[in-house]
């Protein structure tokens, strides 16, 4: 594996000035377009997104979502299609 190239800008050089202007301690001037922290979404939205992605963290729920993409199904039909019990399907649907 090739190691990352690490270079330091000479003090007073244009590269050192660019690194300083960009506020990055790595010394690279390639970070000119980095957004400010104020551009990040608020914490509530991040928690909501994390909860949404948790829904996709179970293979049974993924199977159910896939099965329901094309048509509506009752719990009994959905359970039969994904080879699960009705109780398990109902439990997952609650999530």
C-alpha positions in Angstrom: 0.0 0.0 0.0 1.3 3.4 -1.0 1.6 5.8 2.0 -0.2 9.1 1.8 1.9 12.0 0.7 2.6 14.3 3.6 4.1 17.7 2.9 4.5 20.7 5.0 4.4 24.2 3.6 7.4 26.4 4.2 6.6 29.3 6.6 5.7 32.4 4.7 5.2 30.5 1.4 2.0 30.9 -0.6 1.0 27.3 0.3 1.4 28.1 4.0 -0.8 31.2 3.5 -3.4 29.2 1.7 -3.4 26.6 4.5 -3.8 29.3 7.0 -6.5 31.1 5.0 -8.5 27.8 4.8 -8.2 27.2 8.5 -7.0 23.6 8.0 -4.1 22.3 10.0 -3.2 19.6 7.3 -1.4 22.2 5.2 -3.4 21.5 2.0 -4.9 24.3 0.0 -7.4 21.9 -1.5 -10.0 22.6 1.1 -11.1 26.0 -0.1 -14.8 24.8 -0.6 -15.3 23.2 2.8 -18.7 24.5 4.3 -18.9 26.1 7.7 -20.4 24.2 10.6 -23.5 26.4 10.4 -24.4 24.5 7.2 -25.0 21.3 9.1 -28.6 20.2 9.8 -29.9 20.7 13.4 -29.6 17.9 15.9 -33.4 17.1 15.8 -33.2 16.4 12.1 -30.1 14.2 12.5 -31.9 12.2 15.2 -34.9 11.7 13.0 -32.7 10.6 10.1 -30.9 8.1 12.4 -34.3 6.7 13.5 -35.3 6.3 9.8 -32.2 4.5 8.9 -32.6 2.1 11.9 -35.8 0.9 10.1 -33.5 -0.5 7.4 -31.3 -2.3 9.9 -33.4 -5.5 10.0 -33.6 -8.0 7.1 -37.2 -8.8 7.8 -38.2 -5.2 7.5 -36.2 -4.9 4.2 -38.1 -8.0 2.8 -41.4 -6.4 3.9 -40.6 -3.1 2.2 -39.5 -4.8 -0.9 -42.7 -6.9 -1.0 -44.9 -3.8 -0.4 -43.2 -1.7 -3.1 -45.4 -3.1 -5.8 -48.7 -3.7 -4.1 -50.6 -3.6 -0.8 -50.7 -6.8 1.1 -52.5 -7.9 4.2 -50.4 -9.2 7.1 -51.3 -12.8 6.3 -50.2 -12.5 2.7 -47.1 -10.6 3.6 -46.1 -13.2 6.3 -46.5 -16.0 3.7 -44.5 -14.2 1.1 -41.5 -13.5 3.4 -41.8 -16.8 5.2 -42.4 -15.2 8.6 -45.2 -15.6 11.2 -48.1 -13.1 11.3 -47.0 -12.1 14.8 -43.4 -11.3 13.5 -44.8 -9.3 10.6 -47.1 -7.3 12.9 -44.3 -6.6 15.3 -42.1 -5.3 12.5 -44.9 -3.2 11.0 -45.1 -1.4 14.3 -41.6 -0.2 13.8 
